[in-house]
Amino acid sequence: MEGCGKRSVDNSKESEQEETGKGDLNEEDFHLKILKDICCELLSNMFQELTKENTLEGLNQGHLNEQTCSCAFQNLLPLYFASVESFLEVLREADQTLAENLEKRFPSLKVHT
């Protein structure tokens, strides 16, 4: 009987630890979401300020490629559509092929002419 009592006490302690762990996880998720939102806001502002020269330099140095742009677009769209569209216009001047590949991956970005 004593063993059963200890087990139920141990189980309740485990439950409390799980609840505390879930609380910490939710708080961590909340903080990560805030961090992601701030990063997206910063990136969207940077996209609007990039020039053809900056973009060409980023491409030449390997900082900008299809993978990095796709990752950025996935996180920015649809909330920062105007910023992505602005960057895509500059990118089109710097690297037409890359811009077309990104438009294929993200059909909502197709140019409306």
ChimeraX attribute file (.defattr): number of C-alpha atoms within 10 A of each C-alpha:
attribute: neighborCount
match mode: 1-to-1
recipient: residues
	/A:1	6
	/A:2	7
	/A:3	8
	/A:4	9
	/A:5	10
	/A:6	11
	/A:7	12
	/A:8	12
	/A:9	12
	/A:10	12
	/A:11	12
	/A:12	12
	/A:13	12
	/A:14	12
	/A:15	12
	/A:16	12
	/A:17	12
	/A:18	12
	/A:19	12
	/A:20	12
	/A:21	12
	/A:22	12
	/A:23	12
	/A:24	12
	/A:25	12
	/A:26	12
	/A:27	12
	/A:28	12
	/A:29	12
	/A:30	12
	/A:31	12
	/A:32	12
	/A:33	12
	/A:34	12
	/A:35	12
	/A:36	13
	/A:37	14
	/A:38	12
	/A:39	14
	/A:40	19
	/A:41	16
	/A:42	11
	/A:43	18
	/A:44	22
	/A:45	14
	/A:46	12
	/A:47	20
	/A:48	16
	/A:49	13
	/A:50	15
	/A:51	16
	/A:52	16
	/A:53	13
	/A:54	14
	/A:55	21
	/A:56	18
	/A:57	14
	/A:58	13
	/A:59	16
	/A:60	11
	/A:61	10
	/A:62	10
	/A:63	11
	/A:64	16
	/A:65	13
	/A:66	15
	/A:67	10
	/A:68	12
	/A:69	17
	/A:70	16
	/A:71	10
	/A:72	15
	/A:73	21
	/A:74	12
	/A:75	15
	/A:76	20
	/A:77	17
	/A:78	12
	/A:79	12
	/A:80	17
	/A:81	15
	/A:82	16
	/A:83	20
	/A:84	22
	/A:85	19
	/A:86	15
	/A:87	22
	/A:88	25
	/A:89	15
	/A:90	22
	/A:91	24
	/A:92	15
	/A:93	15
	/A:94	19
	/A:95	15
	/A:96	14
	/A:97	13
	/A:98	17
	/A:99	22
	/A:100	17
	/A:101	12
	/A:102	19
	/A:103	16
	/A:104	12
	/A:105	15
	/A:106	14
	/A:107	9
	/A:108	13
	/A:109	19
	/A:110	15
	/A:111	11
	/A:112	5
	/A:113	3
